């Protein structure tokens, strides 16, 4: 393996270790033993859920190709997954507010386990069913668990700022460490033990089952609006009305869609960007490097969220600008660095520059997740939390489906340029959100003294 990859990985590992080990009392929020027990329970469950998801990721395309399907057929399978997440996932995910978030989390486990079982069949229709089930599960993963956490955190009377600890640790462990360990474990199952490409899906089912058992026996149920008088359509209308009535929620949804849309598009683009002429690159090691970058980002986020300033609405503007610049690098290098005409070989100088940029983007992803979770906990109303969060994913899934369908129709520089533009727009919208948040805060501060004056004046008027 080239020294360059090891150097980048080593530098990132050193930064993560330094940040984690150098935390002092100012960087840590003092909590209670009850909260620590609650947080650890959630982190164990969330890590198991993410392990079940990460184990599958690197082997989905490979498994389909082993069954003899071509790029077109595989592309349709992926589009089916995002499409079902948009349509069926929105409905099922929104039921979490009405039927219970714990029940929705268990449904995620069952649905994803069934999706894993379908991978044993080489039949296209069975695999298509698996993708549909996987799409539904994805919607539940990114709404039910967070909704349960926020509601349960508030129900138990914990400090609102403590939520940021759970969010940042969940991303550090679930989206960083578990991704790396899952990749290594999957590699052992498929390559070392030679159990075949279905083995990671069976392992994922085991992790999901363990997590489901913990949920069943240690979680309590909570709801958004359990009213039986409201049907699903009424619930949708209420969520849509809440989004339309509060510009902050609208902005939050737009920001999330723009960032995640760019992120999912990047997932499909980084491999051809780093090896445009079929250069030999270590995909698994680069993926681990990206996840280490994400861990670095979540570690930075935990420090930022532990302090009252800068506010999350403020620093996220900078994060979006940096992420926009990092995804613009492939466009810049295409014009400034002469392309290599040699087929194969090792990564080029242009590829090295892009890899550093991509690691920077992944660090921004690591900051984004706990930060957007924090903002969602502040602005989205509890009674329709899961429903609104699934609404946010509708434009995201539409964008990803269109991007997947037309990925060959546009040059790669155009795709990266589009993602960079979206992230720049997200930064502008974030600035607007910050202004609105400051206006709301100043109005609240102005209103408090008025209420005190009124309360003091009442006895005199009596």
ZAMIKOL-167297 format. One line per 8 residues: number of its first residue (from 1); their letters; for each residue x negated, y, z negated of C-alpha. Coordinates in pm, whole numbers, plus 50000, padded with zeros to 5 digits. Layout:
# ZAMIKOL-167297
NUM	A	X/Y/Z | ...
This chain:
# ZAMIKOL-167297
1	XXXXXXXX	50000/50000/50000 | 49870/50341/50092 | 49719/50555/49816 | 49959/50839/49905 | 50267/50648/49784 | 50093/50546/49462 | 49976/50904/49404 | 50330/51044/49441
9	XXXXXXXX	50478/50771/49220 | 50206/50819/48957 | 50249/51196/48951 | 50626/51164/48905 | 50588/50896/48635 | 50343/51121/48447 | 50581/51417/48467 | 50877/51213/48341
17	XXXXXXXX	50672/51067/48053 | 50534/51411/47960 | 50880/51572/47960 | 51034/51295/47750 | 50750/51268/47498 | 50697/51642/47456 | 51052/51721/47346 | 51057/51911/47018
25	XXXXXXXX	51339/52001/46781 | 51437/52298/46999 | 51492/52063/47294 | 51706/51823/47091 | 52058/51878/46966 | 52117/51757/46610 | 52418/51523/46598 | 52592/51281/46362
33	XXXXXXXX	52545/50905/46320 | 52906/50849/46434 | 52832/51032/46759 | 52507/50839/46815 | 52695/50509/46781 | 52966/50631/47021 | 52709/50761/47271 | 52504/50440/47266
41	XXXXXXXX	52813/50227/47326 | 52904/50435/47631 | 52547/50433/47764 | 52529/50051/47742 | 52857/50017/47932 | 52770/50282/48191 | 52425/50130/48251 | 52581/49785/48308
49	XXXXXXXX	52836/49936/48549 | 52563/50115/48742 | 52345/49802/48745 | 52636/49620/48907 | 52651/49893/49171 | 52275/49937/49231 | 52210/49563/49270 | 52437/49555/49575
57	XXXXXXXX	52320/49869/49756 | 51992/49752/49917 | 52142/49425/50041 | 52481/49517/50189 | 52351/49603/50537 | 52098/49318/50525 | 52367/49062/50433 | 52596/49173/50715
65	XXXXXXXX	52310/49151/50965 | 52226/48801/50839 | 52583/48700/50917 | 52517/48806/51277 | 52703/49137/51295 | 52568/49428/51501 | 52527/49794/51410 | 52871/49888/51544
73	XXXXXXXX	53055/49624/51342 | 52853/49703/51030 | 52924/50073/51079 | 53298/50000/51085 | 53264/49806/50760 | 53094/50104/50593 | 53357/50347/50728 | 53628/50114/50588
81	XXXXXXXX	53468/50143/50245 | 53464/50524/50246 | 53813/50533/50404 | 53964/50310/50135 | 53793/50520/49868 | 53961/50826/50017 | 54311/50679/50057 | 54367/50384/49820
89	XXXXXXXX	54097/50494/49576 | 54262/50833/49526 | 54592/50664/49434 | 54444/50395/49208 | 54199/50639/49046 | 54476/50889/48975 | 54676/50622/48791 | 54407/50636/48520
97	XXXXXXXX	54565/50954/48381 | 54905/50786/48354 | 54824/50420/48278 | 54508/50472/48074 | 54137/50531/48138 | 54026/50212/47956 | 54260/50008/48174 | 54124/50184/48484
105	XXXXXXXX	53766/50103/48377 | 53855/49734/48340 | 54025/49752/48682 | 53696/49882/48825 | 53513/49575/48692 | 53771/49330/48827 | 53794/49502/49167 | 53416/49516/49213
113	XXXXXXXX	53373/49153/49104 | 53630/49048/49366 | 53441/49258/49623 | 53120/49073/49531 | 53292/48735/49572 | 53395/48822/49931 | 53025/48850/50023 | 53005/48468/50019
121	XXXXXXXX	53220/48454/50332 | 53077/48522/50681 | 53429/48601/50809 | 53461/48963/50925 | 53816/49004/50787 | 53709/48881/50443 | 53409/49116/50444 | 53640/49401/50550
129	XXXXXXXX	53864/49322/50251 | 53553/49333/50032 | 53466/49680/50163 | 53820/49802/50092 | 53799/49668/49735 | 53453/49824/49700 | 53588/50162/49811 | 53863/50150/49548
137	XXXXXXXX	53605/50051/49284 | 53380/50345/49377 | 53663/50593/49314 | 53722/50439/48971 | 53352/50440/48886 | 53319/50815/48950 | 53640/50920/48772 | 53774/50675/48512
145	XXXXXXXX	53458/50640/48302 | 53384/51011/48281 | 53752/51089/48209 | 53756/50832/47927 | 53433/50971/47782 | 53547/51335/47777 | 53890/51254/47628 | 53747/51017/47365
153	XXXXXXXX	53469/51263/47276 | 53725/51538/47213 | 53968/51303/47036 | 53699/51208/46784 | 53627/51574/46714 | 53264/51581/46827 | 53095/51909/46916 | 53158/52006/47279
161	XXXXXXXX	52786/52068/47340 | 52707/51707/47248 | 52874/51593/47570 | 52571/51720/47763 | 52350/51471/47574 | 52563/51177/47689 | 52583/51309/48045 | 52207/51359/48085
169	XXXXXXXX	52121/51024/47921 | 52379/50845/48138 | 52216/50980/48455 | 51863/50915/48324 | 51945/50551/48242 | 52228/50464/48483 | 52122/50652/48797 | 51747/50636/48737
177	XXXXXXXX	51608/50353/48526 | 51882/50101/48613 | 51839/50175/48984 | 51466/50096/48965 | 51513/49782/48752 | 51802/49664/48971 | 51588/49705/49281 | 51305/49503/49126
185	XXXXXXXX	51544/49236/48995 | 51714/49207/49333 | 51375/49169/49498 | 51289/48884/49259 | 51620/48707/49333 | 51597/48738/49712 | 51223/48725/49788 | 51050/48559/49493
193	XXXXXXXX	51314/48301/49399 | 51450/48286/49757 | 51813/48258/49641 | 51942/48435/49952 | 52096/48780/50014 | 52417/48691/49825 | 52229/48642/49494 | 52222/49016/49401
201	XXXXXXXX	52602/49028/49438 | 52642/48730/49204 | 52408/48899/48954 | 52612/49219/48985 | 52927/49022/48899 | 52758/48896/48580 | 52661/49248/48468 | 53011/49378/48544
209	XXXXXXXX	53165/49093/48343 | 52945/49170/48040 | 53039/49539/48063 | 53409/49456/48093 | 53395/49242/47775 | 53235/49531/47583 | 53506/49770/47710 | 53787/49532/47613
217	XXXXXXXX	53663/49486/47257 | 53511/49824/47168 | 53695/50096/47363 | 54025/50255/47262 | 54278/50367/47521 | 54330/50732/47613 | 54550/50904/47868 | 54585/51226/48062
225	XXXXXXXX	54961/51264/48087 | 55133/50932/47999 | 55482/51079/48051 | 55709/50821/48214 | 55919/51099/48368 | 55639/51185/48610 | 55593/50969/48918 | 55268/50958/49116
233	XXXXXXXX	55385/51218/49368 | 55472/51460/49087 | 55130/51394/48936 | 54963/51474/49270 | 55164/51796/49300 | 55065/51897/48949 | 54698/51834/49021 | 54718/52027/49350
241	XXXXXXXX	54892/52315/49171 | 54619/52322/48904 | 54349/52339/49172 | 54533/52614/49362 | 54606/52816/49046 | 54249/52825/48915 | 53978/52946/49151 | 53711/52796/48924
249	XXXXXXXX	53849/52443/48981 | 53873/52507/49357 | 53512/52626/49368 | 53398/52329/49160 | 53566/52087/49402 | 53412/52258/49705 | 53064/52262/49546 | 53088/51892/49458
257	XXXXXXXX	53203/51794/49808 | 52930/51997/49980 | 52653/51858/49761 | 52765/51494/49755 | 52842/51502/50129 | 52485/51615/50196 | 52352/51357/49950 | 52533/51062/50112
265	XXXXXXXX	52428/51180/50459 | 52067/51195/50335 | 52094/50828/50230 | 52146/50732/50596 | 51881/50971/50732 | 51570/50934/50516 | 51451/50605/50668 | 51451/50721/51035
273	XXXXXXXX	51311/51059/50925 | 51005/50900/50762 | 50953/50643/51040 | 51067/50805/51369 | 50827/50587/51572 | 50875/50268/51375 | 50602/50348/51122 | 50552/50082/50859
281	XXXXXXXX	50683/50232/50534 | 50750/50051/50201 | 51127/50108/50175 | 51163/49950/49830 | 50876/50148/49681 | 51001/50474/49832 | 51350/50403/49692 | 51195/50349/49346
289	XXXXXXXX	51006/50679/49389 | 51332/50858/49471 | 51495/50714/49159 | 51197/50825/48950 | 51247/51174/49094 | 51612/51155/48988 | 51499/51060/48635 | 51272/51365/48635
297	XXXXXXXX	51570/51581/48730 | 51794/51439/48456 | 51514/51491/48202 | 51490/51858/48309 | 51870/51885/48288 | 51875/51750/47932 | 51639/52031/47827 | 51840/52296/48010
305	XXXXXXXX	52171/52177/47865 | 52028/52167/47512 | 51984/52545/47513 | 52258/52812/47526 | 52070/52993/47805 | 52040/52970/48097 | 52403/52873/48149 | 52473/52575/48373
313	XXXXXXXX	52663/52804/48614 | 52349/53016/48647 | 52067/52765/48696 | 52268/52548/48938 | 52245/52830/49196 | 51866/52783/49198 | 51901/52403/49212 | 52123/52426/49522
321	XXXXXXXX	51882/52668/49691 | 51585/52437/49624 | 51779/52135/49753 | 51875/52332/50066 | 51510/52418/50131 | 51396/52058/50073 | 51637/51918/50335 | 51532/52189/50578
329	XXXXXXXX	51175/52049/50579 | 51242/51787/50854 | 51365/52069/51079 | 51063/52288/51000 | 50805/52011/51043 | 50965/51912/51374 | 50876/52258/51511 | 50543/52319/51336
337	XXXXXXXX	50383/51972/51339 | 50319/51802/51672 | 50510/51469/51683 | 50304/51153/51704 | 50359/50944/52014 | 50197/50635/51866 | 50436/50351/51790 | 50405/50180/51452
345	XXXXXXXX	50114/50248/51219 | 50135/50419/50881 | 50329/50726/50771 | 50231/51048/50950 | 50126/51383/50802 | 50474/51516/50882 | 50623/51215/50703 | 50410/51286/50393
353	XXXXXXXX	50539/51645/50377 | 50897/51526/50420 | 50857/51259/50150 | 50753/51526/49898 | 51054/51733/50005 | 51285/51433/49970 | 51151/51365/49618 | 51227/51730/49535
361	XXXXXXXX	51582/51682/49664 | 51624/51368/49450 | 51505/51565/49146 | 51781/51817/49226 | 52027/51524/49242 | 51911/51425/48892 | 51987/51778/48767 | 52315/51796/48959
369	XXXXXXXX	52493/51495/48803 | 52486/51588/48431 | 52538/51956/48520 | 52847/51897/48737 | 52982/51663/48466 | 52936/51942/48211 | 53121/52192/48432 | 53401/51945/48505
377	XXXXXXXX	53448/51890/48130 | 53484/52268/48086 | 53716/52355/48373 | 53932/52053/48465 | 54250/52018/48252 | 54266/51698/48048 | 54617/51591/48156 | 54513/51554/48521
385	XXXXXXXX	54137/51498/48493 | 54110/51168/48688 | 54361/51284/48952 | 54175/51610/49021 | 53836/51433/49025 | 53967/51193/49289 | 54109/51486/49487 | 53755/51627/49495
393	XXXXXXXX	53637/51306/49665 | 53885/51333/49958 | 53690/51596/50161 | 53367/51418/50063 | 53486/51086/50208 | 53622/51253/50522 | 53286/51423/50577 | 53087/51100/50524
401	XXXXXXXX	53315/50902/50759 | 53273/51167/51032 | 52896/51180/50975 | 52868/50800/50991 | 53079/50780/51305 | 52873/51049/51482 | 52529/50982/51335 | 52393/50882/51680
409	XXXXXXXX	52563/51170/51861 | 52342/51442/51709 | 51964/51475/51679 | 51830/51416/51329 | 51718/51779/51298 | 52078/51891/51354 | 52204/51657/51080 | 51942/51779/50832
417	XXXXXXXX	52007/52141/50930 | 52379/52091/50868 | 52310/51941/50522 | 52077/52230/50439 | 52346/52480/50542 | 52607/52304/50327 | 52377/52321/50025 | 52315/52693/50086
425	XXXXXXXX	52693/52748/50095 | 52719/52549/49770 | 52471/52793/49614 | 52684/53090/49722 | 52999/52927/49582 | 52812/52853/49259 | 52730/53222/49228 | 53099/53304/49264
433	XXXXXXXX	53180/53046/48995 | 52926/53207/48762 | 53081/53551/48815 | 53430/53416/48739 | 53305/53233/48429 | 53141/53552/48298 | 53459/53754/48367 | 53668/53496/48179
441	XXXXXXXX	53424/53501/47887 | 53421/53882/47863 | 53802/53891/47870 | 53815/53635/47589 | 53567/53841/47384 | 53769/54159/47447 | 54092/53982/47347 | 53958/53845/47015
449	XXXXXXXX	53897/54184/46845 | 54244/54299/46961 | 54403/53998/46792 | 54209/54068/46472 | 54324/54432/46473 | 54684/54321/46525 | 54665/54070/46242 | 54518/54333/46006
457	XXXXXX	54782/54586/46106 | 55080/54356/46043 | 55084/54391/45655 | 55069/54768/45688 | 55367/54771/45919 | 55548/54540/45681
